[in-house]
Amino acid sequence: MSELVARTGRHQQRYEAGCRLVAGCIPFKYRNRNCEEGDCDGDGDGGSEKIVEVLMINSTSGPGLLFPK
């Protein structure tokens, strides 16, 4: 079995057409809007509109939010 090592250093990263190729995932979840209004069982008059919540973290290198690695 062979071990793979991380590509460290700018010269070892993968590029295509001058852009660095990266892969990742965005953690998210759906939530019913009715839960904000105290109707989490879904039997109220409101529709079943869903809200998408996305996880973001504070940047350690400056102000702003980032997607987690």
TIZAKOL-584849 format. One record per residue: x, y, z of N, C-alpha, C, O, CB in turn; residue number from 1; residue in one letter. Coordinates in steps of 0.2 Angstrom, whole numbers, plus 5000, padded with zeros to 4 digits. Glycine has a CB too. Example, Ala and Ser with C-alpha at 12.3 -4.5 7.8 and 13.67 -1.06 7.14 Angstrom:
BEGIN
R    n_u    n_v    n_w   ca_u   ca_v   ca_w    c_u    c_v    c_w    o_u    o_v    o_w   cb_u   cb_v   cb_w   num   residu
R   5066   4972   5039   5062   4978   5039   5066   4984   5039   5071   4983   5042   5057   4978   5045     1        A
R   5064   4989   5035   5068   4995   5036   5064   5000   5039   5067   5006   5040   5070   4997   5029     2        S
END
This chain:
BEGIN
R    n_u    n_v    n_w   ca_u   ca_v   ca_w    c_u    c_v    c_w    o_u    o_v    o_w   cb_u   cb_v   cb_w   num   residu
R   5004   4994   5000   5000   5000   5000   5004   5006   5000   5009   5006   5004   4995   5000   5006     1        M
R   5003   5011   4996   5007   5017   4996   5003   5023   4999   4997   5023   5000   5008   5019   4988     2        S
R   5007   5027   5002   5004   5033   5006   5004   5039   5001   5009   5040   4997   5008   5035   5012     3        E
R   4999   5043   5002   4998   5049   4998   5000   5055   5003   4998   5055   5008   4991   5050   4995     4        L
R   5004   5060   5000   5005   5066   5004   5002   5072   5001   5000   5072   4996   5013   5067   5005     5        V
R   5000   5076   5006   4997   5082   5004   5001   5086   4999   5007   5087   5000   4995   5087   5010     6        A
R   4998   5090   4994   5002   5094   4990   5003   5101   4993   4998   5105   4994   4998   5095   4983     7        R
R   5009   5102   4996   5010   5108   4999   5015   5112   4994   5019   5110   4991   5013   5107   5006     8        T
R   5014   5119   4994   5017   5123   4990   5014   5125   4984   5010   5121   4981   5024   5120   4988     9        G
R   5014   5131   4982   5010   5133   4976   5012   5130   4970   5008   5129   4965   5012   5141   4975    10        R
R   5018   5128   4969   5020   5124   4963   5017   5117   4962   5018   5114   4956   5028   5124   4962    11        H
R   5015   5114   4967   5012   5107   4967   5005   5107   4967   5002   5102   4966   5015   5104   4973    12        Q
R   5001   5113   4967   4994   5113   4966   4992   5112   4959   4996   5113   4954   4991   5120   4969    13        Q
R   4986   5110   4958   4983   5108   4952   4980   5114   4949   4976   5118   4952   4978   5102   4952    14        R
R   4981   5116   4943   4979   5122   4939   4975   5120   4932   4978   5115   4929   4984   5127   4938    15        Y
R   4970   5124   4930   4968   5123   4924   4966   5130   4921   4962   5133   4924   4961   5118   4924    16        E
R   4968   5131   4915   4967   5138   4912   4969   5144   4917   4965   5149   4917   4960   5139   4910    17        A
R   4974   5143   4921   4976   5148   4925   4973   5149   4932   4975   5153   4936   4976   5155   4922    18        G
R   4968   5144   4933   4964   5145   4939   4966   5138   4943   4966   5133   4941   4957   5145   4938    19        C
R   4967   5139   4950   4968   5134   4954   4962   5129   4955   4956   5132   4957   4971   5136   4961    20        R
R   4962   5123   4955   4957   5118   4956   4956   5116   4963   4961   5114   4966   4958   5112   4951    21        L
R   4950   5117   4966   4949   5115   4973   4943   5111   4973   4939   5112   4969   4949   5122   4977    22        V
R   4942   5108   4978   4936   5104   4980   4934   5105   4987   4938   5106   4991   4937   5096   4978    23        A
R   4927   5105   4988   4925   5105   4995   4918   5104   4995   4914   5102   4990   4927   5112   4998    24        G
R   4915   5105   5001   4907   5104   5002   4905   5110   5006   4909   5113   5010   4905   5098   5005    25        C
R   4899   5112   5005   4896   5117   5009   4891   5114   5014   4886   5112   5011   4892   5123   5004    26        I
R   4892   5115   5020   4887   5112   5025   4881   5116   5026   4881   5122   5027   4890   5111   5032    27        P
R   4875   5113   5024   4869   5117   5025   4863   5113   5028   4864   5106   5028   4867   5120   5018    28        F
R   4858   5116   5029   4852   5112   5032   4846   5116   5030   4846   5122   5029   4852   5110   5039    29        K
R   4840   5112   5029   4834   5115   5028   4830   5116   5034   4830   5112   5039   4829   5111   5023    30        Y
R   4826   5122   5035   4822   5123   5041   4816   5126   5039   4816   5130   5034   4826   5127   5046    31        R
R   4810   5124   5042   4804   5126   5040   4803   5134   5043   4805   5135   5049   4798   5122   5043    32        N
R   4801   5138   5039   4800   5145   5041   4795   5145   5047   4795   5150   5051   4797   5149   5036    33        R
R   4790   5141   5047   4785   5141   5053   4788   5140   5060   4785   5142   5064   4780   5135   5051    34        N
R   4794   5136   5060   4797   5135   5067   4799   5142   5070   4799   5143   5076   4803   5131   5066    35        C
R   4801   5147   5065   4803   5154   5068   4797   5157   5072   4798   5161   5076   4805   5158   5062    36        E
R   4791   5155   5069   4785   5158   5072   4781   5154   5077   4776   5155   5079   4780   5160   5066    37        E
R   4785   5149   5080   4782   5145   5085   4778   5139   5083   4774   5136   5087   4779   5149   5090    38        G
R   4777   5138   5076   4773   5132   5073   4777   5127   5070   4777   5126   5064   4768   5135   5068    39        D
R   4781   5123   5075   4785   5118   5072   4782   5112   5070   4785   5108   5067   4791   5117   5077    40        C
R   4776   5111   5072   4772   5105   5071   4769   5105   5064   4767   5100   5061   4767   5103   5076    41        D
R   4769   5111   5061   4767   5112   5054   4759   5111   5053   4757   5111   5047   4770   5106   5050    42        G
R   4755   5112   5058   4748   5112   5057   4745   5119   5057   4739   5120   5057   4745   5108   5062    43        D
R   4749   5124   5056   4746   5131   5056   4744   5133   5049   4744   5129   5045   4752   5136   5058    44        G
R   4742   5139   5049   4739   5142   5042   4745   5143   5037   4743   5143   5031   4735   5148   5043    45        D
R   4751   5144   5039   4756   5146   5035   4758   5140   5030   4756   5134   5031   4762   5148   5038    46        G
R   4761   5142   5025   4763   5136   5020   4769   5133   5023   4771   5134   5028   4765   5139   5013    47        G
R   4772   5128   5019   4778   5124   5021   4784   5127   5018   4788   5123   5015   4777   5117   5019    48        S
R   4785   5134   5018   4791   5137   5015   4797   5135   5019   4797   5135   5025   4790   5145   5015    49        E
R   4802   5133   5016   4808   5131   5019   4814   5136   5018   4814   5140   5013   4811   5124   5016    50        K
R   4818   5137   5023   4824   5141   5024   4830   5137   5023   4830   5132   5026   4824   5146   5030    51        I
R   4835   5139   5019   4841   5136   5019   4846   5139   5024   4847   5145   5023   4844   5136   5012    52        V
R   4849   5136   5028   4854   5139   5033   4861   5136   5031   4862   5130   5030   4853   5137   5040    53        E
R   4866   5140   5030   4873   5138   5028   4877   5140   5033   4877   5145   5036   4875   5142   5021    54        V
R   4882   5135   5035   4887   5136   5040   4893   5140   5038   4896   5138   5032   4889   5129   5043    55        L
R   4894   5145   5041   4900   5149   5040   4904   5150   5046   4901   5150   5051   4899   5156   5036    56        M
R   4911   5152   5046   4915   5153   5052   4918   5159   5051   4919   5162   5046   4920   5147   5052    57        I
R   4921   5162   5057   4924   5168   5057   4931   5167   5054   4934   5162   5055   4925   5171   5064    58        N
R   4934   5172   5050   4941   5172   5048   4946   5173   5053   4945   5178   5057   4941   5176   5042    59        S
R   4951   5169   5054   4956   5171   5059   4961   5176   5056   4965   5179   5060   4960   5165   5061    60        T
R   4961   5177   5050   4966   5182   5047   4963   5189   5046   4967   5193   5043   4969   5179   5040    61        S
R   4957   5190   5047   4954   5197   5046   4947   5196   5047   4944   5191   5048   4956   5199   5040    62        G
R   4943   5202   5046   4936   5202   5046   4933   5198   5041   4936   5198   5035   4934   5209   5046    63        P
R   4927   5196   5042   4924   5192   5037   4922   5185   5039   4924   5182   5044   4927   5192   5030    64        G
R   4918   5182   5034   4916   5175   5035   4918   5171   5030   4919   5173   5024   4908   5174   5036    65        L
R   4920   5164   5031   4922   5159   5027   4918   5153   5027   4915   5152   5032   4930   5158   5028    66        L
R   4918   5149   5022   4916   5142   5022   4921   5138   5026   4927   5139   5024   4914   5139   5015    67        F
R   4919   5133   5030   4924   5129   5034   4928   5124   5029   4925   5122   5023   4921   5125   5039    68        P
R   4934   5123   5030   4938   5118   5026   4936   5111   5027   4938   5106   5024   4946   5119   5027    69        K
END
